[in-house]
Structures are given as structure tokens and as C-alpha cells.
Amino acid sequence: MEEQGPHTSPAWGAPPWRRRPGGPPWWQGRPPWRRAGPDEDAGPRWPWRSTLLLTVFVLVGSNAAARFQEGEHASLGPFARVLLLLGSGMLLWRQRYPVLVAFGTAATAMVYLGAGYPYGPVFLTVALGCFSAIVTGHRKAAWAAVGMFWAGHLLVAHWLYQWLPPAGDHAADWGQEVPVTAWIIAIVAVSELVRVRREQWARERAERAQAARRRADEERLRIAQELHDVLAHSISVINVQAGVGLALLDSDPEQARTALTTIKAASKEALGEVRQVLDTLRTPGDAPRAPAPGLDRLPELVEQAAGAGLTVEVEGEAPPLPPGAGLAAFRIVQEALTNVVRHSGSRHARVCLGQAAGALRLRIDDDGPATGADAGGSGNGLAGMRERAAALGGTIEAGPRADGGFRVLAVLPLKPARYHEAKEGR
């Protein structure tokens, strides 16, 4: 293995002279919308192909422009070709040093025009240099470079021409400044348009990523609630029946056998529901193998509660419910009965079902008293019930009754889709 020196240690990363604690300097840096990759330390890619093609175009186009403007400007010589190569070659660094490239191409073009060489594709180097600076976020620097080039052009064309080659040159017509000014404005406008559009794309990507994270968090919360409700209820029943079995194992073997049978049934059902939740987690795109539980399975809850020594009396009938509301109602009743088994001294509970104002009213009462400090529940179960109700636009009220005992009152809309539409419209 290669020995790591003081400047190659993973703990240090880049050498000290390359580290930038406050981020890249003002004259360098990637645009805010470009995502960093695993090879970010290598910096942006080198635009070899586009730079080479532009250099060839500038050289060939300048030769053609020189023939068309022969006699009006100085002929292209070695110095002119060096300036053309320099201005085009600097564009190779336009992604790494956009500000320096913008000023460099503008200065090179000013020297080229000041030397009296013909107009031509040299303007493209200035345009592309300033375009790269603007789209990477260095707007003021790009505007300053364009302004410097424009001011230099005015000085050369209307004042310094008499001291610059070619000999006998005269001042330019002010009318030709109109297309030059329009050309500069067009460069800045197009660059700003591209910059704004890229920033919009960056914001949209960030919003999509945030929405995906939010959906993932909501899915994890939903799975956590499902597992809590399933396991809390079943384990409470198993715990009570295990205590009964141990107490009656010697004195009443038949009753102990019944307790063990209840434990077996409760554990089997819990394993089945946990397996269903985990299958949904592993294959989120697949349809569930079994329908979600609803209030049609309320008799099963009553039977399980009876196995734990709790008599449940059901009053009223549930109206037809959509799957989401049916599952929430089932879990609320399940959690409420679990809390009665675990935290109440009462062995009797009442579940009242009713409908009013387009909503299901679900009430679970016990006569108490509480057997511990956590009357009505430890908090996690009540929080889960409130979250389920809130997701449907409903409410949960839970607390001690005036005449003793504990009450859970849930109000769930029968048409939660309208709630979601109203929520999204806010």
C-alpha cells in the first residue's frame, strides 16, 4: 500500500495550499445548480472539443474577414494570429476560471481591435467568455468585462484611432455603434436568460428531492405506526395471557391451556400483519396481498380482548368507509383497547359507533381506575392515533372522564379525499 504523506492523508483531503475553508474564491467556482460528483476534487471538465472548434472557426473566419475588409484595416500578421489563438485558447478555462476568462477575452479583443485588425469572429470569444461568467453566477464581473470592452471599442473607434494603426485611419461612424450596442445587449440578455432558466431547473430538482424525502419520511412514519399498533396490541394480549397461564398452570391446567391457545392465536395474527407490512416495505410498487383491516374486523378485536380478560360492548354500526378511514378507525379502536388492557383496572370497555355531519364518531370508554402513571396510554399510541386522524382531516380527543375511567373520541370524515384537495389548494 502506498504510504500516505502529510498532504495525502484522508483526514486532511487536499493539500493545505488548495483548501478553501470559505468555499471557492470569487474568481473560481462551479455554478450553484451543478451537482458535485465523486470526482469533484478534479474540478469541472475541460471543454476541449468546443474550444478547438471555436479556435478553428475564429482563425478561418478572421482570414475571410480580412479579405473582405482589405484596405480598410491592417492585414493579419503573426501578432494578430497570436491574439486570436490567445483569445480562443483562454476559453478552455471558462468553466474553471470564468471571471478571469471573461476579462481576458475582452482585453485580448481590445488589443486586437486597437492594433487595427479587421472585425470578425474575435467577438465570439468575448461573447462566450462573458456568457460563461454570467451563467455561473458572476454577473457583475461579466457586466464589467463587457462594459470594459465596449468602452475600449469607443475609445479606439472615435479617439485613439489617430495614434493607432493603420496609418491614415479616420473616426468610425457613430451609426455603426447601434449594431455593436445591440450585439452586446443581446449577449447579456441571452446569458441572463440561460442563467435564470438553469436556476429554475436547480430549484425544481431541489424541490423534487425534498418531496421525495418527505414521501419517504411519511412512509417510514406510516410503517412505524402500523408496527406499533400491531405489536402493542398483540404483545399486550400475550403478556396478559402468559400471566394467566403461569398463575393457573398448577391449579387449573385447562384454563392455562386456554391462555396458551390465545397466545398462539395472537402471535400468529401479529406475525401475519408484520409480514404484510414488511412485504409492502420491500416491494412498495406491488399491491398488498391482503386487504387493509377495517371495522369489519371489529369482532376479532372483541374476541382478542375477551381472551385478555376484557369484555367489550359494541354499540351502533359503522357506515361504509373508504379504505384509509377504515384502517385508521380499526387501529384507533385497537390501540384504545390495548391501553385499557395495559393501563386500566377495569375489565369492561364500550365501543360506540355513530355518524354525524358526514363523519364517523368513534368513542371508546372504560370505567377505570388507572393502574399506573400512564393513564390511557404511554403517549406513543395516543400520538399515533392523532396522526392517523389528522392525516384524514379528523380529530382525536383523549382524556379522563369526569365520572372516572378514560375516554377516546375520534371524529373521522367519511370523504377524506375532499380534505386532501383542500389541503393541497392552500
matplotlib code that plots the C-alpha trace (Angstrom):
import matplotlib.pyplot as plt

x = [0.0, 1.3, 2.4, 0.4, 2.2, 1.1, -0.6, -2.4, -4.0, -7.7, -8.2, -6.7, -8.0, -6.5, -3.1, -3.3, -2.5, -5.5, -8.1, -10.6, -12.4, -14.9, -15.6, -14.1, -12.7, -14.7, -12.9, -13.5, -16.2, -18.9, -22.4, -24.9, -27.1, -24.2, -24.2, -21.0, -19.9, -17.5, -14.7, -15.4, -11.8, -10.8, -12.9, -15.1, -14.3, -12.1, -14.1, -11.5, -13.7, -15.8, -12.7, -10.8, -13.8, -14.2, -10.4, -10.5, -13.7, -12.1, -8.9, -10.7, -13.3, -10.8, -8.9, -12.1, -13.0, -9.5, -10.1, -13.4, -12.1, -8.8, -7.6, -9.8, -7.8, -4.4, -3.7, -3.5, 0.1, 1.8, 0.8, -2.9, -2.9, -1.3, -4.0, -6.7, -5.2, -4.8, -8.4, -9.8, -7.4, -8.4, -11.9, -10.5, -10.6, -14.0, -15.6, -12.8, -12.0, -15.0, -14.2, -10.6, -11.6, -14.3, -11.8, -9.0, -11.0, -12.3, -8.8, -7.4, -10.2, -9.5, -5.8, -6.8, -9.1, -6.6, -4.0, -6.3, -7.0, -10.3, -13.5, -14.6, -15.2, -12.9, -16.1, -17.3, -14.6, -15.8, -19.4, -18.6, -16.3, -18.9, -21.7, -19.8, -19.3, -22.9, -24.4, -22.0, -23.3, -20.6, -22.9, -21.2, -17.8, -19.3, -21.0, -17.8, -15.9, -18.5, -18.5, -14.7, -14.7, -17.4, -15.7, -12.4, -14.1, -15.5, -12.1, -10.3, -13.0, -13.6, -10.4, -7.3, -7.6, -5.3, -2.4, -3.1, -2.6, -3.4, -1.9, -4.4, -7.4, -10.4, -13.0, -15.8, -19.3, -21.5, -24.2, -22.2, -22.3, -26.0, -25.4, -22.4, -24.5, -27.4, -24.9, -23.7, -27.2, -28.1, -25.2, -26.1, -29.8, -29.3, -26.8, -29.2, -32.0, -29.9, -28.8, -32.3, -33.6, -30.8, -31.5, -35.2, -34.1, -31.9, -34.8, -37.1, -34.6, -34.2, -38.0, -38.4, -35.6, -37.3, -40.6, -39.1, -37.5, -40.8, -42.6, -40.0, -40.4, -44.1, -43.8, -41.5, -43.8, -46.8, -44.9, -43.8, -47.4, -48.5, -45.9, -46.6, -50.3, -49.9, -47.2, -48.6, -52.0, -50.8, -48.0, -50.3, -52.7, -49.8, -48.5, -51.8, -52.5, -48.9, -49.5, -52.8, -51.2, -48.4, -50.8, -53.2, -50.7, -50.8, -54.3, -56.3, -54.5, -57.5, -57.6, -53.9, -54.3, -56.9, -54.5, -51.8, -54.2, -54.9, -51.2, -50.7, -53.6, -52.5, -48.9, -49.9, -52.0, -49.3, -46.7, -49.1, -49.7, -46.0, -45.1, -47.7, -46.1, -42.6, -43.7, -45.1, -41.8, -39.7, -41.9, -43.5, -44.8, -46.7, -50.3, -50.7, -51.5, -54.3, -56.8, -56.2, -58.1, -61.2, -64.1, -65.5, -62.8, -64.1, -65.4, -61.9, -60.7, -63.5, -62.6, -58.9, -59.8, -62.0, -59.0, -57.1, -59.9, -61.6, -65.2, -66.0, -69.5, -70.1, -72.9, -74.1, -72.9, -70.2, -71.2, -69.3, -65.8, -63.1, -60.0, -57.9, -60.6, -61.5, -57.8, -57.5, -60.7, -59.6, -56.1, -57.7, -60.0, -57.1, -54.8, -57.6, -58.5, -54.8, -54.4, -57.4, -55.8, -52.4, -53.3, -56.8, -58.1, -61.5, -62.3, -65.1, -65.0, -67.5, -67.1, -69.7, -70.1, -72.1, -72.4, -73.0, -72.3, -70.6, -68.2, -67.7, -67.8, -65.9, -65.9, -64.1, -64.8, -63.6, -64.6, -61.1, -59.3, -55.9, -53.4, -50.3, -49.0, -49.7, -53.4, -54.9, -51.5, -47.8, -48.0, -46.7, -50.0, -52.1, -49.7, -50.1, -53.9, -53.8, -51.5, -53.8, -56.9, -55.1, -54.0, -57.7, -58.7, -60.2, -59.6, -58.9, -59.8, -58.4, -58.5, -60.0, -63.8, -65.5, -67.0, -63.8, -62.3, -60.8, -62.4, -61.1, -63.3, -62.4, -64.1, -63.1, -64.5, -66.3, -64.8, -61.2, -60.4, -62.0, -59.8, -56.7, -57.8, -58.5, -55.1, -53.2, -55.1, -54.0]
y = [0.0, 3.4, 5.4, 8.5, 11.7, 14.7, 16.2, 13.0, 11.8, 11.2, 13.2, 16.3, 15.8, 18.3, 19.9, 23.0, 25.4, 24.1, 24.0, 26.8, 26.8, 29.5, 27.9, 28.8, 32.3, 34.9, 34.2, 30.5, 28.0, 25.9, 27.2, 26.6, 24.3, 21.9, 18.9, 17.8, 14.3, 11.7, 13.3, 16.8, 17.3, 17.1, 20.2, 20.8, 19.0, 20.6, 21.8, 20.6, 19.9, 23.1, 25.2, 23.6, 24.0, 27.6, 28.3, 26.9, 28.9, 32.1, 31.7, 30.7, 33.4, 36.1, 35.3, 35.5, 38.8, 40.2, 39.5, 41.3, 44.3, 44.5, 48.1, 49.2, 47.5, 46.2, 42.8, 39.8, 39.2, 36.9, 39.1, 39.1, 35.3, 35.1, 37.3, 35.2, 32.0, 33.5, 34.7, 31.4, 29.3, 31.1, 29.7, 26.3, 27.6, 29.2, 26.6, 26.8, 30.5, 32.2, 35.7, 35.7, 34.3, 37.0, 39.8, 38.0, 37.6, 41.2, 42.5, 40.4, 41.6, 45.2, 44.8, 43.1, 46.0, 48.6, 47.2, 47.9, 44.3, 43.6, 42.9, 39.3, 36.2, 37.6, 39.0, 35.4, 34.8, 37.8, 36.7, 33.1, 34.3, 36.7, 34.1, 31.6, 34.1, 35.1, 31.6, 30.6, 33.4, 36.0, 38.6, 41.8, 40.6, 39.7, 43.1, 44.8, 42.9, 43.7, 47.3, 47.5, 46.0, 48.4, 51.5, 50.4, 50.0, 53.5, 55.0, 53.2, 53.9, 57.6, 59.0, 56.7, 55.7, 58.6, 57.2, 53.5, 51.5, 51.5, 54.9, 57.4, 55.8, 58.0, 58.1, 55.5, 56.5, 56.8, 54.9, 51.7, 51.8, 50.9, 47.3, 46.9, 48.0, 45.8, 42.9, 43.5, 43.8, 40.5, 38.7, 39.9, 39.2, 35.6, 34.9, 36.2, 34.1, 31.0, 31.7, 32.2, 29.1, 27.0, 28.3, 27.4, 23.9, 23.7, 24.8, 22.3, 19.5, 20.5, 20.6, 17.2, 15.8, 17.4, 16.0, 12.5, 12.8, 13.9, 11.0, 8.6, 10.1, 9.8, 6.2, 5.4, 7.0, 5.1, 1.8, 2.7, 3.4, 0.1, -1.9, -0.1, -0.7, -4.4, -5.3, -3.2, -4.9, -8.4, -8.3, -6.9, -9.8, -12.2, -10.7, -10.9, -14.4, -15.5, -14.2, -16.1, -19.3, -19.1, -18.4, -21.3, -23.8, -26.0, -25.2, -25.0, -26.7, -26.4, -22.6, -22.4, -24.3, -21.8, -19.0, -20.7, -21.1, -17.4, -16.6, -18.8, -17.2, -13.6, -14.3, -15.9, -12.9, -10.5, -12.3, -12.2, -8.5, -7.7, -9.8, -7.9, -4.6, -5.8, -7.1, -3.7, -2.1, -4.5, -4.1, -0.6, -0.8, -4.1, -4.3, -5.7, -9.4, -8.9, -6.1, -3.5, -4.2, -2.1, -2.0, -5.2, -6.9, -5.3, -8.7, -10.1, -7.3, -8.0, -11.7, -10.9, -8.6, -11.2, -13.6, -11.0, -10.8, -7.6, -7.6, -5.2, -4.0, -2.6, -0.1, 1.1, 0.2, 1.7, 3.3, 2.4, 3.8, 4.3, 2.1, 4.8, 5.8, 2.1, 1.3, 4.4, 3.5, -0.1, 1.0, 3.6, 1.0, -1.5, 1.0, 2.2, -1.4, -2.2, 0.8, -0.4, -3.9, -2.4, 0.7, 0.3, -1.6, -2.0, -5.3, -3.7, -1.3, 0.1, 0.9, 3.3, 3.8, 6.6, 9.0, 12.8, 15.7, 13.4, 12.0, 8.8, 9.3, 6.6, 6.5, 4.0, 4.2, 2.3, 2.7, 2.8, 3.3, 3.6, 1.1, 3.2, 6.6, 6.3, 6.5, 6.0, 5.1, 5.9, 8.7, 6.9, 5.2, 8.4, 10.3, 7.7, 7.9, 11.6, 11.4, 8.9, 11.1, 14.3, 12.6, 12.2, 15.6, 14.2, 14.8, 12.8, 13.7, 11.5, 12.0, 11.1, 11.2, 13.3, 10.1, 8.1, 6.0, 7.1, 8.1, 8.2, 10.1, 10.1, 12.0, 10.8, 12.4, 9.8, 11.5, 12.3, 13.0, 16.4, 17.2, 16.4, 18.5, 21.4, 20.9, 20.9, 24.1, 26.1]
z = [0.0, -0.9, 2.1, 2.8, 3.4, 5.4, 2.4, 1.2, 4.4, 4.0, 7.2, 5.5, 2.0, -0.4, 0.5, 2.7, -0.1, -2.1, 0.7, 0.7, 4.1, 2.9, -0.4, -3.8, -4.3, -6.2, -9.5, -9.5, -8.6, -10.0, -10.6, -7.8, -10.0, -10.9, -8.6, -7.1, -8.2, -6.8, -8.8, -7.6, -6.5, -10.2, -10.9, -14.0, -17.2, -19.8, -22.9, -25.4, -28.3, -28.3, -27.7, -30.6, -33.0, -32.0, -32.4, -35.9, -36.7, -35.4, -37.4, -40.6, -40.2, -39.5, -42.7, -44.6, -42.9, -43.7, -47.4, -47.4, -45.4, -47.3, -47.4, -44.5, -41.7, -41.1, -42.7, -40.4, -39.3, -36.8, -33.9, -34.9, -35.1, -31.7, -30.3, -32.0, -30.6, -27.1, -27.0, -28.2, -26.1, -22.9, -23.3, -22.3, -18.7, -18.9, -16.6, -14.0, -14.0, -15.6, -14.4, -15.5, -18.9, -19.3, -18.6, -20.6, -23.7, -23.5, -23.1, -25.9, -28.2, -27.3, -28.2, -31.4, -32.4, -31.2, -33.5, -36.4, -37.4, -39.2, -37.4, -37.4, -35.2, -32.5, -31.0, -30.4, -27.8, -25.8, -26.1, -24.9, -22.1, -20.7, -21.3, -19.2, -16.4, -16.3, -16.3, -13.5, -11.3, -11.8, -13.2, -12.1, -13.3, -16.7, -17.0, -16.0, -18.7, -21.4, -20.3, -20.4, -24.0, -25.1, -23.6, -25.2, -28.6, -28.3, -27.4, -30.3, -32.9, -32.0, -30.3, -30.2, -33.9, -34.9, -32.9, -33.8, -37.0, -39.8, -40.8, -42.2, -40.5, -39.7, -37.0, -37.2, -37.9, -34.8, -36.6, -36.5, -32.7, -32.9, -34.0, -31.7, -28.7, -29.8, -30.1, -26.5, -25.1, -26.9, -25.3, -21.8, -22.3, -23.6, -20.8, -18.2, -19.6, -19.6, -16.0, -14.8, -16.5, -15.0, -11.6, -12.1, -13.0, -9.9, -7.7, -9.3, -8.8, -5.1, -4.7, -6.2, -4.0, -0.9, -1.9, -2.3, 1.1, 2.6, 1.0, 2.3, 5.8, 5.7, 4.5, 7.4, 9.8, 8.4, 8.7, 12.3, 13.2, 11.7, 13.5, 16.8, 16.6, 15.6, 18.1, 21.0, 20.9, 20.3, 22.8, 25.4, 24.9, 25.0, 28.2, 30.0, 28.9, 29.8, 33.3, 33.5, 32.2, 34.8, 37.6, 36.7, 35.4, 38.5, 39.9, 36.7, 33.7, 31.4, 31.9, 31.4, 28.1, 27.0, 27.8, 25.7, 22.9, 23.0, 23.0, 19.9, 18.0, 18.9, 18.0, 14.7, 13.8, 14.8, 12.7, 9.7, 9.9, 10.5, 7.4, 5.4, 6.5, 5.7, 2.3, 1.5, 2.6, 0.4, -2.7, -2.5, -6.0, -5.5, -4.3, -0.8, -0.7, 1.9, 2.2, 4.9, 8.1, 8.7, 11.2, 9.6, 11.7, 14.9, 16.2, 16.0, 18.3, 20.7, 20.7, 21.3, 24.1, 25.7, 25.6, 27.6, 30.2, 28.8, 28.0, 25.1, 24.4, 20.9, 20.3, 16.8, 13.4, 11.3, 7.9, 4.8, 5.0, 2.4, 3.0, 4.6, 7.1, 7.8, 8.6, 10.8, 12.7, 13.2, 14.5, 16.8, 18.4, 18.6, 20.3, 22.7, 23.8, 24.2, 26.5, 28.5, 28.9, 29.9, 31.9, 33.3, 36.3, 34.5, 32.8, 30.8, 27.8, 25.4, 21.7, 20.3, 16.6, 15.1, 12.2, 12.3, 9.9, 7.3, 9.8, 11.7, 15.5, 17.3, 21.2, 23.4, 27.2, 30.2, 33.8, 35.2, 37.5, 36.0, 37.3, 36.6, 35.9, 32.2, 32.3, 28.9, 27.3, 27.3, 24.8, 21.6, 21.0, 21.5, 19.2, 16.6, 16.8, 16.5, 13.4, 11.8, 12.4, 11.3, 8.0, 7.2, 8.4, 11.6, 15.3, 18.4, 22.0, 24.7, 28.5, 31.8, 32.2, 34.9, 36.5, 36.4, 33.7, 30.4, 27.0, 23.5, 21.0, 17.3, 14.5, 11.0, 7.8, 5.6, 2.4, 3.2, -0.4, -0.2, 2.7, 0.8, -2.2, 0.2, 1.9, -1.4, -2.5, 0.5]

ax = plt.figure().add_subplot(projection="3d")
ax.plot(x, y, z, "-o")
ax.set_aspect("equal")
plt.show()
